[in-house]
Amino acid sequence: MTSEDSTPRRLSWRREKMAETEEREESGSKQLFAGLSDVSISGDIPVEGEITVPMGSQSQEEENSTLDEPVKETIMRDLKAVGKKFVHVMYPKKSTALLKDWDLWGPLVLCVTLALMLQGGSVDSKEDGGPQFAEVFVIVWFGAVVITLNSKLLGGTISFFQSLCVLGYCILPLTVAMLVCRLLLIASSNTVTFIIRLVVVATMFAWSTLASTAFLADSQPPNRRALAVYPIFLFYFVISWMILTFTPSGH
């Protein structure tokens, strides 16, 4: 056999080996991706990673946005919301009005107003007949925080700030009672005036307690409602006692 005859045979043998290698690689890739041939994406199923924003959600975000809203409209809307919450407190009923759109502006205004009215004289006066501003502020907010923590520990379903909102707004009847007592004390200070003040404060105390429990009672487990209502009763009782025992300086 000559070298000329062996050369074509070597070439054909190499071609056969290369063909076998290619066939093995193709068969391996087919086995690897065999399961992908049965996968199909339906036209009804949205593909993840879509960056387009639906028109409905975009318009809803624009409606809820207040970036382009004038400051006057924002303030008026917030004042209307606070006024509606005051109405719900003065006419208490089982409602979620104070829980859906909670805020702390109303409680802050009521707390400051009550503290100012309980300020019987100048801050430096030792003959001041009422507690100082900081004392009232701390008692109101610290008491509300303690009641809220107690409610959460008992298994309450409302959030921390929702509870603070309800407790703060329900001080409104007691703030009205304080205003009436101040007017009565300006007129005269005698036994009849004290009895009228006692009736007014007791009525507003009951009003505040009933209003707060109307909003908070349903958030507590039925077998623990008494444990949740009792601190609320004490909270408003302390505030009522400060109002009733208040005497302005000089009396």
N, C-alpha and C positions, 0 to 999 in steps of 0.2 A: 504494500500500500504506500502510495506516494504521499508526500506532504501536501500536494495540491488537493488530493481527495479528502484528507483529514480536516483541512481548513473549513470547507462548507459544513462538515458534520459538527464541528465545534460551534459554529455560528448558529446552526439550527438547535443544538442542545441548549445554548444560552437563551435563545428565544423562547424555548419551551419552559425553561426555569423562570424566566421573567413573567411569562403568561401565567404560570402556576402561582407565583407570588401575588400578582395582581388579583387573581381570582380569590385567593385567601383573604386579602385585604377587603375586597368587596363583600365577601360573605360575612366577615367580622363586623363591618359597619352596618350591614343589614340586620344582623342579630342585635347590635347595640341600640339601633333606632327602630326596632320592629314595633315597639309599643307606641311610638309617636304617630304611626300611620292611621291609628284608630281615633286619634284625638281630633276633635273639630270644635270650633267656636261658633256658637249660635249667634245669629244676628240680633237676637233679643237680649243677650247678656252683654252688659257694658264691659268694655275692657278696662282693667285697672290701669291707673296712670293717666287717665283723661284729665287734661288741664283746663278744659272749657268749663265755664261757670254757667249753670242754668239761669235763664232770665228771671224766673220766679224768685229764686234765692237772692239774686243780685238786687232786684227791686225791693225785696224785704229788708235787706241790709241798708239800702239807701234810705228807706223810710225810718228805720230805727236809729240811723246815724244823726248826731246833733252837731257835727263839725261845721256844717254850713248854716246852722240855725242861729238866728240872732239871740244875743244874750237876754234880751227882754222876754222873748218867748220862752226860753228855757227857765228863767226865774218864775214867770207866771205859771208855767206848767207844774213846776215843783210846788209852788204855793197852793195851787188848786189840789194837788195830790195830798198835801198836808191838811188842808181844810176838809177834804173828804174823810180822812182818817179821824179828825176831830168829831165829825158828825157820827161816824160809826161808834165812837166811844160814848158819846152822849146818848145814843140810842143803841145800847148793846144788844146783840143777838149773835147766835152762832153763825159766824161768817169767817171767811178766809181773806177778808179785805186787807187786814193789817199784815197778813203773812205773805201774800203774793208779791207785793211791791213794798218791801220794808225800807225804812230809812230811819236815821237818828236825828234828823233836823228838828222834828216836833218834840221828841223827848228832851233835846238840848234846850230848846226855847222854854219849855215848861219848867225844867229844872232851874234855869237861870232866873226866870220870873218868880218862881216860888222862893228861891234863895234871896232875891232882892226884897221881896215883900216881908220875909222873915227877918230881914236886917232892920232891927228896931231903931238904930241910931248910927252914929259914925262908927267906923271900924275900930278906932282906938278908944272908944268910950267903954269904961268899966261898968257903967250902969245900964248897958244895953239889955233890954228885956227879952231879946230873942237870940237864937244861935247865930254864929257868924256865917258869912257866905260860904267859906270853904267847908265848914262843918256840914251844912245842908247838902252841898254838892257831893261830898264824899259819902254821906249817908245814903243818898239817893242812888248813886251809881254803884257803890259797893254792895248795897242791898240787892240791886237788880242783878248784879253779876253773881252773887251767892245763890239767889233764887234760880237763875238760869243754870248754873252748874248743878244744883240739886235736881232740877228737872231733867238734865241730861243723864245724870247718874241713875235716876229712876227709870230710865228707858224712854224719855221723851223723843218724839219724832221730828220736832222742829229744830231749826238751826239756832246757833248761839245768838246771832244778831236779830233773828226774828223774835226771840223771846225778849231781848232787850227793847225792841221796838214796841211790843205790846205793853210791857210793864211801864215804859216811859210815857206812852200816849195815855195810859189809863190814870196818870197823875192829874189829868185835866180836871176832873170833878173836885179834887182836893185843892187845886189851884184856884178854882172858882170859890170854894169855901173860904180860902185864905183872903181873897179879895173882899168877900162879904164881911168877914170878921174885922178886917182893917177899917172898912167903912163904919161898922158898928162901934168900934173902939174910938174912932174919931168923934162920933156923935156923943157917946157917953159910955161910962164903964160902971155898971151896977149889976144887981142880981138878975134883973130882967134881960139885960143884954147878954149876960153869961148863959142864961137858959136858951136864948135864941141861937147863940153861937154853938152851944152844945148840940142842939137839934140839927143845925145846918151841917156841922162837921160830921155828926153821926150819919146823916143821910148821904153825904158825899163819900164818906168812908165805905158805906155799903155799896154805893154806886161804883166806886173804883174797883172794889173786890169782885163784884158780880161781872163787871165789864171784862176784867182780866181773865177771870175763870171761863167766861163765855168763849174767849178766843183760845185759851190754853188748855182747857180741860180735855178736849177731844184728842190732844196730842199725847196724853198720858195713858198708860195701861189702866184698865178699869179697877184693878185691885190696888192701885197705888195713887189714885187721884187725891185721896185725903192727905197723903204725905206731901203731895205737890202743892195743894191749896193752902195748907197750914202756914208755910213760910210767906206766901203771898199775903195772907191775913195779917201776919206780924209786921210785914214790910209797910203796908198801908196804915196799920195801927200806929206805928212809930211816927210816921209823917203826920197823921191826924192828931196825935198827942202834942207834937210840936206846934201845930196850928192852934189847938185849943188853949194851950198854956202860954201862948205868946201874949206878952204885954209890952206895948211900946214904951220907950224911955220917957220918964216924967210922970208915969201913972203909978 
